[in-house]
């Protein structure tokens, strides 16, 4: 069975070997000469060499012990989760090289720890948001159902309650579908298939989703887009993103309002402007409206769960694009979607 030598064992072995060599050297000298000066010189030389060897071994042992202690101290600090671990990176020594490697390992571990904490916090926030969003429609459904079971209502009134229940069920269904889309995008289950395609067709697909609602509100919808503009994008998911912006424009624009879509092809990007004549968005809320489940207090009377713009930003950013917003209270908003003209690797 193979055994590993300890550090002390190595020191003892080296000293023993050095001592044996010294004795052999003396035997050879004493065997070949009887000159007392030569013999005395050999003895003094051997003793000096032996002394220097012992000093060298002790110095080496001290260095190794100091290196081991420093290494152990760093590892202990890392294992114990110390925030500010001291690394000796200035000296050009073996300790400095090991400390550099340890620092890289420590940074990777810290980044991993932060990522886990952020993901944990994100999951907690999502669970909290979902429970908050689901609570209201479920409470309403229970109330409507109890009323139908406990009271004898006229057929017209019962039909009205059934319609109210249907609207709450539709809200829950929409919420579940939105959550499935979010989870698939965030976890990478869905990968966007980006390829060159006419952006005109994608805009048409997005507009088809709001056509009926805009017609019911007697809204004017104008599109200015050259059918020859080709942009690398995922047609299905980009249409989903543009639909979410258009859907908000229809929701928050009064009847007989106006929505316009304008497309411009620039050197590096293609810009898609979606403008409305709606209520507008305060400037301090520009960043917040893209957060998951965020809704302004003033619009809680309008149907929605606050995930459309969040999904829109996720979809566009995953294609290397970005979104800008410009709005004026009481006059409307413009959402500008920028998609790169070259496919992002």
Secondary structure, 3 states (H helix, E strand, C coil): CCCCCCHHHHHHHHHHHHHHHHHHHHHHHHHHCCCHHHHHHHHHHHHHHHHHHHHHHHHHHHHHHHHHHHHHHHHHHHHCCCCCCCCCCCCCCHHHHHHHHHHHHHHHHHHHHHHHHHHHHHHHHHHHHHHHHHHHHHHHHHHHHHHHHHCCCCHHHHHHHHHHHHHHHHHHHHHHHHHHHHHHHHHCCCCCCCEEEEHHHHHHHHHHCCHHHHHHCCCEEEEECCCCCEEEECHHHHHHHHHHHHHHHHHCCCCCCEEEEEEEECCCEEEEEEEECCCCCCHHHCCHHHCCCCCCHHHCCCCCCCCHHHHHHHHHHCCCCEEEEEEECCCEEEEEEEEECCCCC
